[in-house]
């Protein structure tokens, strides 16, 4: 991020950002994964809590504090809702 008057490296930062995004590097290369029943990797969009029946974004502090034994993984918001889970009021998935 550049903020005037400190823009000396703005063009360099922009070109490096573009290169990283196109190459799926850094934060553009991050994926949250879980194992599904066939033991292959799938992208996890939401994490549900078996106890509270709420679902969260992977980076939500409520999801991070959750016991692993209570975690349920969903690949879509619709899947979580169809399973009877409600959205977290903290992360608003």
N, CA, C and O atoms as a GROMACS GRO file, in nm:
protein
  372
    1UNK      N    1   0.084  -0.117   0.000
    1UNK     CA    2   0.000   0.000   0.000
    1UNK      C    3   0.089   0.124   0.000
    1UNK      O    4   0.188   0.131   0.074
    2UNK      N    5   0.054   0.216  -0.081
    2UNK     CA    6   0.128   0.342  -0.084
    2UNK      C    7   0.035   0.456  -0.049
    2UNK      O    8  -0.082   0.458  -0.089
    3UNK      N    9   0.089   0.551   0.026
    3UNK     CA   10   0.012   0.668   0.068
    3UNK      C   11   0.093   0.792   0.034
    3UNK      O   12   0.206   0.806   0.081
    4UNK      N   13   0.036   0.882  -0.046
    4UNK     CA   14   0.109   1.004  -0.081
    4UNK      C   15   0.150   1.078   0.046
    4UNK      O   16   0.072   1.083   0.140
    5UNK      N   17   0.266   1.135   0.052
    5UNK     CA   18   0.361   1.155  -0.056
    5UNK      C   19   0.460   1.039  -0.073
    5UNK      O   20   0.553   1.051  -0.153
    6UNK      N   21   0.444   0.931  -0.001
    6UNK     CA   22   0.537   0.818  -0.008
    6UNK      C   23   0.499   0.723  -0.121
    6UNK      O   24   0.448   0.613  -0.095
    7UNK      N   25   0.522   0.764  -0.245
    7UNK     CA   26   0.482   0.684  -0.361
    7UNK      C   27   0.602   0.645  -0.448
    7UNK      O   28   0.584   0.605  -0.563
    8UNK      N   29   0.721   0.657  -0.394
    8UNK     CA   30   0.842   0.630  -0.471
    8UNK      C   31   0.841   0.490  -0.533
    8UNK      O   32   0.884   0.475  -0.648
    9UNK      N   33   0.794   0.389  -0.461
    9UNK     CA   34   0.798   0.251  -0.508
    9UNK      C   35   0.662   0.199  -0.555
    9UNK      O   36   0.644   0.079  -0.572
   10UNK      N   37   0.566   0.288  -0.576
   10UNK     CA   38   0.431   0.250  -0.612
   10UNK      C   39   0.426   0.162  -0.737
   10UNK      O   40   0.356   0.060  -0.738
   11UNK      N   41   0.497   0.198  -0.842
   11UNK     CA   42   0.496   0.120  -0.966
   11UNK      C   43   0.557  -0.018  -0.944
   11UNK      O   44   0.507  -0.117  -0.999
   12UNK      N   45   0.664  -0.025  -0.866
   12UNK     CA   46   0.727  -0.154  -0.836
   12UNK      C   47   0.631  -0.243  -0.758
   12UNK      O   48   0.614  -0.360  -0.790
   13UNK      N   49   0.567  -0.187  -0.654
   13UNK     CA   50   0.472  -0.265  -0.575
   13UNK      C   51   0.357  -0.318  -0.659
   13UNK      O   52   0.317  -0.433  -0.645
   14UNK      N   53   0.305  -0.233  -0.747
   14UNK     CA   54   0.194  -0.274  -0.832
   14UNK      C   55   0.234  -0.387  -0.926
   14UNK      O   56   0.158  -0.482  -0.945
   15UNK      N   57   0.353  -0.378  -0.985
   15UNK     CA   58   0.397  -0.485  -1.076
   15UNK      C   59   0.423  -0.615  -1.001
   15UNK      O   60   0.392  -0.723  -1.051
   16UNK      N   61   0.479  -0.606  -0.880
   16UNK     CA   62   0.501  -0.727  -0.800
   16UNK      C   63   0.369  -0.789  -0.755
   16UNK      O   64   0.354  -0.911  -0.752
   17UNK      N   65   0.273  -0.704  -0.720
   17UNK     CA   66   0.140  -0.753  -0.681
   17UNK      C   67   0.074  -0.826  -0.797
   17UNK      O   68   0.019  -0.935  -0.780
   18UNK      N   69   0.080  -0.768  -0.915
   18UNK     CA   70   0.020  -0.829  -1.034
   18UNK      C   71   0.085  -0.964  -1.064
   18UNK      O   72   0.017  -1.061  -1.094
   19UNK      N   73   0.217  -0.968  -1.055
   19UNK     CA   74   0.291  -1.092  -1.080
   19UNK      C   75   0.253  -1.200  -0.978
   19UNK      O   76   0.234  -1.316  -1.014
   20UNK      N   77   0.242  -1.162  -0.852
   20UNK     CA   78   0.204  -1.257  -0.747
   20UNK      C   79   0.063  -1.309  -0.768
   20UNK      O   80   0.037  -1.429  -0.753
   21UNK      N   81  -0.030  -1.219  -0.801
   21UNK     CA   82  -0.169  -1.260  -0.823
   21UNK      C   83  -0.180  -1.355  -0.941
   21UNK      O   84  -0.249  -1.457  -0.933
   22UNK      N   85  -0.113  -1.323  -1.051
   22UNK     CA   86  -0.119  -1.407  -1.170
   22UNK      C   87  -0.051  -1.542  -1.148
   22UNK      O   88  -0.089  -1.642  -1.211
   23UNK      N   89   0.047  -1.547  -1.060
   23UNK     CA   90   0.118  -1.671  -1.031
   23UNK      C   91   0.065  -1.745  -0.909
   23UNK      O   92   0.125  -1.843  -0.866
   24UNK      N   93  -0.047  -1.699  -0.854
   24UNK     CA   94  -0.105  -1.758  -0.733
   24UNK      C   95  -0.003  -1.770  -0.621
   24UNK      O   96   0.010  -1.874  -0.556
   25UNK      N   97   0.070  -1.662  -0.598
   25UNK     CA   98   0.171  -1.657  -0.492
   25UNK      C   99   0.118  -1.575  -0.376
   25UNK      O  100   0.025  -1.496  -0.392
   26UNK      N  101   0.179  -1.593  -0.260
   26UNK     CA  102   0.141  -1.515  -0.143
   26UNK      C  103  -0.004  -1.536  -0.106
   26UNK      O  104  -0.054  -1.648  -0.112
   27UNK      N  105  -0.073  -1.429  -0.069
   27UNK     CA  106  -0.213  -1.445  -0.026
   27UNK      C  107  -0.304  -1.487  -0.140
   27UNK      O  108  -0.413  -1.538  -0.113
   28UNK      N  109  -0.263  -1.470  -0.266
   28UNK     CA  110  -0.345  -1.514  -0.378
   28UNK      C  111  -0.330  -1.665  -0.401
   28UNK      O  112  -0.406  -1.722  -0.480
   29UNK      N  113  -0.237  -1.729  -0.335
   29UNK     CA  114  -0.218  -1.872  -0.350
   29UNK      C  115  -0.271  -1.952  -0.232
   29UNK      O  116  -0.260  -2.075  -0.230
   30UNK      N  117  -0.328  -1.883  -0.133
   30UNK     CA  118  -0.378  -1.952  -0.014
   30UNK      C  119  -0.508  -2.025  -0.043
   30UNK      O  120  -0.596  -1.972  -0.111
   31UNK      N  121  -0.518  -2.145   0.008
   31UNK     CA  122  -0.643  -2.222   0.001
   31UNK      C  123  -0.662  -2.290   0.135
   31UNK      O  124  -0.566  -2.336   0.197
   32UNK      N  125  -0.786  -2.297   0.179
   32UNK     CA  126  -0.820  -2.372   0.297
   32UNK      C  127  -0.871  -2.506   0.248
   32UNK      O  128  -0.964  -2.512   0.168
   33UNK      N  129  -0.811  -2.614   0.296
   33UNK     CA  130  -0.846  -2.746   0.246
   33UNK      C  131  -0.888  -2.838   0.359
   33UNK      O  132  -0.848  -2.821   0.474
   34UNK      N  133  -0.968  -2.936   0.325
   34UNK     CA  134  -1.005  -3.041   0.418
   34UNK      C  135  -1.012  -3.171   0.340
   34UNK      O  136  -1.018  -3.170   0.217
   35UNK      N  137  -1.011  -3.281   0.411
   35UNK     CA  138  -1.022  -3.411   0.346
   35UNK      C  139  -1.169  -3.451   0.343
   35UNK      O  140  -1.238  -3.444   0.444
   36UNK      N  141  -1.216  -3.494   0.225
   36UNK     CA  142  -1.353  -3.541   0.218
   36UNK      C  143  -1.354  -3.693   0.237
   36UNK      O  144  -1.251  -3.752   0.266
   37UNK      N  145  -1.468  -3.755   0.222
   37UNK     CA  146  -1.481  -3.898   0.252
   37UNK      C  147  -1.396  -3.987   0.163
   37UNK      O  148  -1.358  -4.097   0.205
   38UNK      N  149  -1.365  -3.943   0.040
   38UNK     CA  150  -1.280  -4.025  -0.048
   38UNK      C  151  -1.132  -4.000  -0.020
   38UNK      O  152  -1.047  -4.054  -0.090
   39UNK      N  153  -1.101  -3.920   0.083
   39UNK     CA  154  -0.965  -3.890   0.124
   39UNK      C  155  -0.890  -3.809   0.018
   39UNK      O  156  -0.768  -3.820   0.006
   40UNK      N  157  -0.964  -3.728  -0.058
   40UNK     CA  158  -0.902  -3.636  -0.153
   40UNK      C  159  -0.924  -3.495  -0.102
   40UNK      O  160  -1.016  -3.471  -0.024
   41UNK      N  161  -0.842  -3.403  -0.146
   41UNK     CA  162  -0.853  -3.266  -0.097
   41UNK      C  163  -0.966  -3.192  -0.166
   41UNK      O  164  -0.986  -3.205  -0.287
   42UNK      N  165  -1.039  -3.114  -0.089
   42UNK     CA  166  -1.142  -3.028  -0.144
   42UNK      C  167  -1.135  -2.893  -0.073
   42UNK      O  168  -1.090  -2.886   0.041
   43UNK      N  169  -1.177  -2.789  -0.138
   43UNK     CA  170  -1.171  -2.656  -0.081
   43UNK      C  171  -1.282  -2.639   0.021
   43UNK      O  172  -1.397  -2.673  -0.006
   44UNK      N  173  -1.248  -2.588   0.138
   44UNK     CA  174  -1.345  -2.564   0.243
   44UNK      C  175  -1.378  -2.416   0.246
   44UNK      O  176  -1.290  -2.332   0.266
   45UNK      N  177  -1.503  -2.384   0.227
   45UNK     CA  178  -1.547  -2.246   0.231
   45UNK      C  179  -1.599  -2.207   0.369
   45UNK      O  180  -1.586  -2.092   0.410
   46UNK      N  181  -1.657  -2.303   0.442
   46UNK     CA  182  -1.720  -2.275   0.571
   46UNK      C  183  -1.692  -2.389   0.669
   46UNK      O  184  -1.675  -2.504   0.630
   47UNK      N  185  -1.688  -2.352   0.798
   47UNK     CA  186  -1.668  -2.450   0.904
   47UNK      C  187  -1.787  -2.442   0.998
   47UNK      O  188  -1.817  -2.335   1.051
   48UNK      N  189  -1.855  -2.554   1.019
   48UNK     CA  190  -1.969  -2.559   1.108
   48UNK      C  191  -1.930  -2.614   1.244
   48UNK      O  192  -1.832  -2.687   1.256
   49UNK      N  193  -2.007  -2.579   1.345
   49UNK     CA  194  -1.987  -2.630   1.480
   49UNK      C  195  -2.103  -2.722   1.512
   49UNK      O  196  -2.218  -2.679   1.517
   50UNK      N  197  -2.073  -2.851   1.535
   50UNK     CA  198  -2.177  -2.951   1.564
   50UNK      C  199  -2.257  -2.914   1.688
   50UNK      O  200  -2.376  -2.941   1.695
   51UNK      N  201  -2.192  -2.851   1.786
   51UNK     CA  202  -2.259  -2.819   1.913
   51UNK      C  203  -2.356  -2.702   1.900
   51UNK      O  204  -2.468  -2.708   1.949
   52UNK      N  205  -2.312  -2.595   1.835
   52UNK     CA  206  -2.394  -2.473   1.828
   52UNK      C  207  -2.480  -2.466   1.703
   52UNK      O  208  -2.573  -2.387   1.696
   53UNK      N  209  -2.448  -2.551   1.603
   53UNK     CA  210  -2.517  -2.552   1.473
   53UNK      C  211  -2.502  -2.418   1.401
   53UNK      O  212  -2.591  -2.376   1.328
   54UNK      N  213  -2.386  -2.350   1.423
   54UNK     CA  214  -2.353  -2.228   1.351
   54UNK      C  215  -2.239  -2.259   1.256
   54UNK      O  216  -2.158  -2.348   1.282
   55UNK      N  217  -2.233  -2.186   1.144
   55UNK     CA  218  -2.121  -2.202   1.053
   55UNK      C  219  -2.045  -2.071   1.038
   55UNK      O  220  -2.102  -1.963   1.051
   56UNK      N  221  -1.915  -2.082   1.009
   56UNK     CA  222  -1.822  -1.970   1.012
   56UNK      C  223  -1.733  -1.968   0.889
   56UNK      O  224  -1.719  -2.069   0.819
   57UNK      N  225  -1.673  -1.852   0.863
   57UNK     CA  226  -1.567  -1.843   0.765
   57UNK      C  227  -1.442  -1.906   0.827
   57UNK      O  228  -1.426  -1.900   0.949
   58UNK      N  229  -1.353  -1.964   0.747
   58UNK     CA  230  -1.234  -2.030   0.802
   58UNK      C  231  -1.149  -1.941   0.892
   58UNK      O  232  -1.086  -1.993   0.985
   59UNK      N  233  -1.144  -1.810   0.869
   59UNK     CA  234  -1.062  -1.722   0.951
   59UNK      C  235  -1.131  -1.666   1.074
   59UNK      O  236  -1.071  -1.588   1.147
   60UNK      N  237  -1.254  -1.703   1.098
   60UNK     CA  238  -1.331  -1.651   1.213
   60UNK      C  239  -1.269  -1.698   1.344
   60UNK      O  240  -1.228  -1.813   1.356
   61UNK      N  241  -1.264  -1.609   1.442
   61UNK     CA  242  -1.208  -1.646   1.572
   61UNK      C  243  -1.291  -1.755   1.638
   61UNK      O  244  -1.237  -1.837   1.712
   62UNK      N  245  -1.421  -1.758   1.613
   62UNK     CA  246  -1.505  -1.865   1.670
   62UNK      C  247  -1.466  -2.001   1.611
   62UNK      O  248  -1.467  -2.102   1.681
   63UNK      N  249  -1.434  -2.003   1.482
   63UNK     CA  250  -1.392  -2.129   1.419
   63UNK      C  251  -1.257  -2.171   1.471
   63UNK      O  252  -1.232  -2.290   1.489
   64UNK      N  253  -1.168  -2.075   1.495
   64UNK     CA  254  -1.035  -2.107   1.546
   64UNK      C  255  -1.040  -2.160   1.688
   64UNK      O  256  -0.956  -2.243   1.725
   65UNK      N  257  -1.136  -2.115   1.768
   65UNK     CA  258  -1.149  -2.159   1.907
   65UNK      C  259  -1.223  -2.292   1.921
   65UNK      O  260  -1.224  -2.352   2.029
   66UNK      N  261  -1.283  -2.339   1.814
   66UNK     CA  262  -1.366  -2.459   1.816
   66UNK      C  263  -1.280  -2.586   1.831
   66UNK      O  264  -1.171  -2.595   1.776
   67UNK      N  265  -1.332  -2.683   1.905
   67UNK     CA  266  -1.266  -2.813   1.916
   67UNK      C  267  -1.272  -2.882   1.781
   67UNK      O  268  -1.372  -2.874   1.710
   68UNK      N  269  -1.164  -2.951   1.745
   68UNK     CA  270  -1.161  -3.023   1.617
   68UNK      C  271  -1.274  -3.124   1.607
   68UNK      O  272  -1.327  -3.147   1.498
   69UNK      N  273  -1.311  -3.184   1.719
   69UNK     CA  274  -1.416  -3.286   1.716
   69UNK      C  275  -1.554  -3.227   1.685
   69UNK      O  276  -1.645  -3.301   1.648
   70UNK      N  277  -1.570  -3.095   1.700
   70UNK     CA  278  -1.697  -3.028   1.671
   70UNK      C  279  -1.704  -2.971   1.530
   70UNK      O  280  -1.809  -2.924   1.487
   71UNK      N  281  -1.592  -2.975   1.457
   71UNK     CA  282  -1.588  -2.912   1.325
   71UNK      C  283  -1.651  -2.998   1.217
   71UNK      O  284  -1.629  -3.119   1.209
   72UNK      N  285  -1.732  -2.931   1.133
   72UNK     CA  286  -1.793  -2.991   1.015
   72UNK      C  287  -1.760  -2.897   0.901
   72UNK      O  288  -1.772  -2.775   0.915
   73UNK      N  289  -1.718  -2.952   0.786
   73UNK     CA  290  -1.674  -2.869   0.675
   73UNK      C  291  -1.779  -2.867   0.564
   73UNK      O  292  -1.836  -2.970   0.527
   74UNK      N  293  -1.803  -2.747   0.512
   74UNK     CA  294  -1.899  -2.728   0.403
   74UNK      C  295  -1.830  -2.658   0.287
   74UNK      O  296  -1.745  -2.571   0.307
   75UNK      N  297  -1.866  -2.696   0.166
   75UNK     CA  298  -1.806  -2.633   0.048
   75UNK      C  299  -1.888  -2.514  -0.002
   75UNK      O  300  -1.843  -2.441  -0.090
   76UNK      N  301  -2.008  -2.495   0.053
   76UNK     CA  302  -2.088  -2.380   0.013
   76UNK      C  303  -2.178  -2.336   0.129
   76UNK      O  304  -2.205  -2.412   0.222
   77UNK      N  305  -2.222  -2.213   0.121
   77UNK     CA  306  -2.314  -2.157   0.221
   77UNK      C  307  -2.447  -2.233   0.218
   77UNK      O  308  -2.505  -2.264   0.322
   78UNK      N  309  -2.493  -2.262   0.096
   78UNK     CA  310  -2.619  -2.335   0.080
   78UNK      C  311  -2.612  -2.473   0.145
   78UNK      O  312  -2.709  -2.517   0.207
   79UNK      N  313  -2.499  -2.540   0.130
   79UNK     CA  314  -2.482  -2.672   0.191
   79UNK      C  315  -2.494  -2.664   0.343
   79UNK      O  316  -2.557  -2.749   0.405
   80UNK      N  317  -2.434  -2.560   0.403
   80UNK     CA  318  -2.441  -2.543   0.549
   80UNK      C  319  -2.585  -2.516   0.594
   80UNK      O  320  -2.631  -2.573   0.692
   81UNK      N  321  -2.654  -2.430   0.522
   81UNK     CA  322  -2.792  -2.396   0.558
   81UNK      C  323  -2.883  -2.517   0.541
   81UNK      O  324  -2.969  -2.542   0.626
   82UNK      N  325  -2.865  -2.593   0.432
   82UNK     CA  326  -2.946  -2.713   0.411
   82UNK      C  327  -2.924  -2.817   0.520
   82UNK      O  328  -3.012  -2.898   0.550
   83UNK      N  329  -2.804  -2.815   0.581
   83UNK     CA  330  -2.774  -2.909   0.689
   83UNK      C  331  -2.827  -2.859   0.824
   83UNK      O  332  -2.808  -2.925   0.926
   84UNK      N  333  -2.894  -2.743   0.823
   84UNK     CA  334  -2.955  -2.692   0.946
   84UNK      C  335  -2.867  -2.598   1.026
   84UNK      O  336  -2.899  -2.568   1.141
   85UNK      N  337  -2.757  -2.550   0.969
   85UNK     CA  338  -2.666  -2.458   1.038
   85UNK      C  339  -2.706  -2.314   1.008
   85UNK      O  340  -2.760  -2.284   0.901
   86UNK      N  341  -2.679  -2.225   1.103
   86UNK     CA  342  -2.710  -2.083   1.087
   86UNK      C  343  -2.579  -2.004   1.079
   86UNK      O  344  -2.478  -2.047   1.135
   87UNK      N  345  -2.579  -1.888   1.011
   87UNK     CA  346  -2.458  -1.809   0.998
   87UNK      C  347  -2.411  -1.748   1.131
   87UNK      O  348  -2.493  -1.709   1.214
   88UNK      N  349  -2.282  -1.742   1.149
   88UNK     CA  350  -2.221  -1.679   1.267
   88UNK      C  351  -2.250  -1.529   1.262
   88UNK      O  352  -2.247  -1.468   1.155
   89UNK      N  353  -2.277  -1.472   1.378
   89UNK     CA  354  -2.303  -1.327   1.384
   89UNK      C  355  -2.174  -1.247   1.398
   89UNK      O  356  -2.176  -1.124   1.393
   90UNK      N  357  -2.063  -1.318   1.415
   90UNK     CA  358  -1.934  -1.250   1.427
   90UNK      C  359  -1.870  -1.228   1.290
   90UNK      O  360  -1.826  -1.117   1.260
   91UNK      N  361  -1.866  -1.333   1.205
   91UNK     CA  362  -1.798  -1.322   1.075
   91UNK      C  363  -1.895  -1.305   0.958
   91UNK      O  364  -1.851  -1.276   0.847
   92UNK      N  365  -2.024  -1.322   0.981
   92UNK     CA  366  -2.128  -1.302   0.880
   92UNK      C  367  -2.100  -1.376   0.749
   92UNK      O  368  -2.088  -1.313   0.644
   93UNK      N  369  -2.089  -1.509   0.754
   93UNK     CA  370  -2.059  -1.584   0.630
   93UNK      C  371  -2.175  -1.582   0.530
   93UNK      O  372  -2.165  -1.641   0.422
   0.00000   0.00000   0.00000
